[in-house]
């Protein structure tokens, strides 16, 4: 069995954070990280923690004490979270309209 962020997310979701919507958001974020190169740079558990951090901020859940119990460097977690948010920001610029226009140009060029 390989170690990946999704496996970590499943184990973290049973660790006392009982919020189904936050868990679903976290799993969605983790799933999206497979489209990034984060897994080549950071350990999977840190990517998962960054996704949990983003979800907690988005859902306005204060889980600072939970993070403190983990004894992880929150600066690293926050930096990974910023990389994830940057990914979303950069991909938001690619609207369907622009993608279809690019495909149409490709179709008309030999």
C-alpha positions as CSV (number, residue, x, y, z in Angstrom):
1,X,0.0,0.0,0.0
2,X,1.4,3.3,-1.0
3,X,1.5,6.4,1.2
4,X,-0.5,9.2,-0.3
5,X,-2.4,12.2,0.9
6,X,-5.8,10.6,0.5
7,X,-4.9,7.7,2.8
8,X,-3.8,10.3,5.4
9,X,-7.0,12.3,5.0
10,X,-9.0,9.2,5.8
11,X,-7.1,8.6,9.0
12,X,-7.1,12.3,10.0
13,X,-10.9,12.5,9.5
14,X,-11.4,10.1,12.3
15,X,-9.2,12.0,14.7
16,X,-11.7,14.1,16.5
17,X,-12.7,16.6,13.9
18,X,-16.4,15.7,13.6
19,X,-17.6,17.9,10.8
20,X,-18.8,16.1,7.7
21,X,-18.8,19.1,5.5
22,X,-15.2,19.9,6.5
23,X,-14.2,16.3,5.8
24,X,-15.7,16.4,2.4
25,X,-14.0,19.7,1.6
26,X,-10.7,18.3,2.8
27,X,-11.1,15.2,0.7
28,X,-11.9,17.3,-2.4
29,X,-8.8,19.5,-1.8
30,X,-6.6,16.4,-1.4
31,X,-8.0,15.0,-4.6
32,X,-7.2,18.2,-6.4
33,X,-3.6,18.0,-5.1
34,X,-3.0,15.1,-7.4
35,X,-3.0,17.6,-10.3
36,X,-0.1,19.4,-8.7
37,X,3.5,18.6,-8.1
38,X,3.2,18.9,-4.4
39,X,3.6,15.1,-3.9
40,X,7.0,15.3,-5.4
41,X,8.1,18.0,-3.0
42,X,6.3,17.5,0.4
43,X,5.5,14.4,2.4
44,X,1.8,13.3,2.0
45,X,0.9,13.9,5.6
46,X,1.9,17.6,5.3
47,X,-0.2,17.9,2.1
48,X,-3.2,16.4,4.0
49,X,-2.6,18.8,6.9
50,X,-2.5,21.7,4.6
51,X,-5.9,20.6,3.1
52,X,-7.3,20.3,6.6
53,X,-6.0,23.7,7.4
54,X,-7.6,25.3,4.3
55,X,-10.9,23.5,5.1
56,X,-10.9,24.7,8.7
57,X,-10.3,28.3,7.7
58,X,-13.0,28.1,5.0
59,X,-15.5,26.5,7.4
60,X,-14.4,28.9,10.2
61,X,-13.5,26.0,12.6
62,X,-10.9,26.7,15.2
63,X,-8.7,23.6,15.3
64,X,-5.5,25.3,16.4
65,X,-5.3,23.1,19.5
66,X,-5.6,20.0,17.3
67,X,-2.7,21.2,15.2
68,X,-0.7,22.0,18.3
69,X,-1.1,18.5,19.5
70,X,0.4,17.2,16.3
71,X,3.7,19.1,16.8
72,X,4.1,20.0,13.2
73,X,5.7,23.1,11.8
74,X,2.7,25.2,10.9
75,X,4.8,27.5,8.7
76,X,5.4,24.5,6.4
77,X,1.7,23.6,6.5
78,X,0.7,27.2,5.7
79,X,3.2,27.4,2.8
80,X,1.7,24.2,1.3
81,X,-1.8,25.6,1.8
82,X,-0.7,28.8,-0.1
83,X,0.6,26.7,-2.9
84,X,-2.7,24.9,-3.1
85,X,-4.6,28.2,-3.1
86,X,-2.3,29.6,-5.8
87,X,-3.1,26.6,-7.9
88,X,-6.8,27.4,-7.7
89,X,-6.1,31.0,-8.4
90,X,-4.1,30.2,-11.5
91,X,-6.6,27.7,-12.9
92,X,-9.5,30.0,-12.3
93,X,-8.1,32.2,-15.1
94,X,-8.7,29.4,-17.6
95,X,-12.4,29.7,-18.3
96,X,-14.2,27.2,-20.5
97,X,-14.6,29.9,-23.1
98,X,-10.8,30.3,-23.4
99,X,-10.3,26.6,-23.5
100,X,-12.9,26.2,-26.3
101,X,-11.3,29.0,-28.2
102,X,-7.9,27.4,-28.0
103,X,-9.3,24.0,-29.2
104,X,-11.1,25.8,-32.1
105,X,-7.8,27.4,-33.1
106,X,-6.1,24.0,-33.0
107,X,-8.8,22.4,-35.1
108,X,-8.5,25.1,-37.8
109,X,-4.7,24.9,-38.0
110,X,-3.3,22.1,-40.1
